[in-house]
Amino acid sequence: EVQLVESGGGLVQAGGSLRLSCTTSGFTFDHYSIGWFRQAPGKEREGVSCISNSEGRTYYVPSMKGRFTISKDNAKNTVYLQMDSLEPEDTAVYYCAARYGSYYYIGAEWEYDYWGQGTQVTVSL
């Protein structure tokens, strides 16, 4: 059974940090690129960042570049999203997703094969 499980969300004050984890199982981790998406209340889901499978090349949506850092631990089949200097506008449910192949751009949601259930991030003033 394929699983992507996000964790690490929570409530944080503006300017604070959180590290999200996406722990995967049930598929060959090295064959898949992993993306992070988020959906704020009343808004469409949007891409945040992604990391390619073998090379670990990274991509960030411009508004988040410099504040967010994506990384992965192949031994743990886990991808991380370090989020610093958080702003209230970052409040959203954050999802990780996997797509087969080597990609270092976000792409569209339909390109992803598997999704996690999401983790809530709330940033207060």
N, C-alpha and C positions, 0 to 999 in steps of 0.2 A: 504494500500500500504506500502510495506516495504521500508524503507529509511535508509541509513547510509550516513551521511553528515560530511565530514572532513573539518576542518577549522584550522586556526592558522599558516598556512605556510607563507613563505615570504623569503625575502633576509636578510641574517645576515652575519656578519664577522666571520671569523674563531675564535674559542674560545668563541663565543656567545651562546645564548640559545634561544630555541623556545619551546612553548607548543602547541602540536596539540590536537585537540578535535575531537571526533567521536560521533556525536549525532545521536541516533537511534530512530526509531519509526516503528510501524506496526507489531511488533512481541513482544513476551514476553521476555523482556530483561534478566530476571533472568534464563532463560532456555538456554541461549547461551553464549559460550565463545567467546571472541573477540581477534582477532589478528591484528597486524600491519605488513604491508609489504611495500617494497619500490622498485622502479624501476629507476635505473640510466640510462642516455642516452646510448643507444647501448648495454645495459646489460639486462639480464633476471631479472624478479621480484624475490625478495628474502625476506624471513621472517626476522622480526626484533624482535618482542616481542609478547607475548600473556598473557591473564589473564583469568582464569577460571570463570565459572558463579557463582556458589554459594559460594565457599570458597575464591575466589579472589586470588588463587595461581598464581604466575607469572613465566614467563620464558623469558630469553633473549638470543639472539644469542651472543656467547662469545665475539665477537669483540665489541659489544655495551654495554655489561654489565659494570656497573659502570658509564656510561655516560648517559644512557637512563633509565627512570623510568616510568613504566606503572601503572595506577591506574584507579579507576572507581567510579562513583557516581550513585548508584542504583536509588536514588530518581530522578535523571535527565536523566536516561537511557543513560549515556554518559561515554565514556572511554577516558582517556587522555594519551598522551605520552610526558613526559617532556624530552627534549633533551638538554643536557649541553655539554660544551667543543666540540662544533661542529667543524667538519673538512670539507674541500672542498670535500672529498670523500663521505660525507653524502648527497651531492647534489643529489636529486632524487624526483620523485613523490611518495608521501606516501599515502598508501591506508589502510583503515580499513576493516575488514571482520568479519562476524559472522558465527559460526557453532554451531549446536545444540548439547548440552551436555557439560560435564565437562572435559575440557582439559587444561593441563598446559604445553603443548609443542606446537611448531608452527604447525607441520604437513604440509601436501601438500596443494597447492592451491585448488585442486579439492575437498578437504574435507570441504571447506567453502561453505555455502549456499547463503550468501548475501555479496555484495561488495559495497563500496562507490565509488565515482567518482575520488577521489584522490585530494591531495593538494600539490602544488609545494613547495619544500624547496631548496633554493639555498644558498650555503655557499661560500663566497668570501674570498680571501686571505687578 
